[in-house]
Amino acid sequence: MLLLGNFQHTLDDKNRIRLPAKYREELGNEYILFPGTKGCISLYPVSAEEKFINAVNEMGEFSADNAETLRRLTERAATVEADSQGRFMIPTDLLHLAKIDKDVRIVGIIDRVEIWSEERYLERRQKMDDSSDAFDELYMQVHNALHKQ
C-alpha cells in the first residue's frame, strides 16, 4: 500500500467526507479514526486493527501510564463505514479536536491517511523548509531507515 498526495475537500452538512477514489481502492470502505499528531485525524483501514492490538500487547496495558495513553487515544476513536457513494461521517469529538469546521485537506501517508483542517494544514506548510538542503536531509533519514531493515 502506498498512499501519496493531498486533496482538498469540504465536509457536507452531515459532517461527511469522501476519500479520493485511489485511496478507497487501497483502503476499502471501513476505517478506524484516531486523534492524530499535530491536530489532525489519522485514518487507517479497519484491516489494521490487528496492528493496534499487537501494539497494545507490546505496550503492556496494565502500566498506569500505558493505560492512560490507550484511554486518551481510544476514547475519541471510532470505526466508520463508507456508504455506497464513498462518504463517511467524522464524529463530532474528532472534528472538534482537529478544529475542522468545513474545509479539510486529505493527505496520504504511505499506509494511512491524515485529515486536517485546511487552516491547520496551511499553517503547518508555511512553517516548512522547502529548500533543497531540507529535502536532502529528509531523504537521508529515509535512506538510513531503509538500510536498517
Secondary structure as GFF3:
##gff-version 3
##sequence-region A 1 149
A	DSSP	beta_strand	6	10	.	.	.	ID=ss1
A	DSSP	beta_strand	16	18	.	.	.	ID=ss2
A	DSSP	alpha_helix	21	27	.	.	.	ID=ss3
A	DSSP	beta_strand	30	35	.	.	.	ID=ss4
A	DSSP	three_ten_helix	37	39	.	.	.	ID=ss5
A	DSSP	beta_strand	41	45	.	.	.	ID=ss6
A	DSSP	three_ten_helix	46	48	.	.	.	ID=ss7
A	DSSP	alpha_helix	49	59	.	.	.	ID=ss8
A	DSSP	alpha_helix	64	74	.	.	.	ID=ss9
A	DSSP	beta_strand	78	81	.	.	.	ID=ss10
A	DSSP	beta_strand	87	89	.	.	.	ID=ss11
A	DSSP	alpha_helix	92	98	.	.	.	ID=ss12
A	DSSP	beta_strand	103	109	.	.	.	ID=ss13
A	DSSP	beta_strand	112	117	.	.	.	ID=ss14
A	DSSP	alpha_helix	118	126	.	.	.	ID=ss15
A	DSSP	alpha_helix	132	148	.	.	.	ID=ss16
###
